[in-house]
């Protein structure tokens, strides 16, 4: 999950610059292929970075239409695990998944292009 201030900017960027209008309008599909994920490295008190090498593939019904490298460094921050506040009969699966992710005790604070050295 993402920190509140980061989330709005990240979603705006994805909607305006990263995801094609064909995908947004349902004319194309988009999948991400992950090729490598680094071991986490601690970069500060409660902060870690993970490098990801991936490609986003866009395709219409007949063929691949675009291939976009998505090589990124993701910064994660430790947070106290959050306990669910709903009962066992909660019908919304997405809420269960959100609480499951929050229970891991990490949030994304930054996504930056991967710099290969």
Secondary structure, 3 states (H helix, E strand, C coil): CECHHHHHHHHHHHHHHHCCHHHHCCCCEEEEEEEEECCCEEEECCEEEEEEEEEEEEECCCCEEEEEECCEEEEEEECCCCCCCCCCCCCCHHHHHHHHHHCCCEEEEEEEECCCC
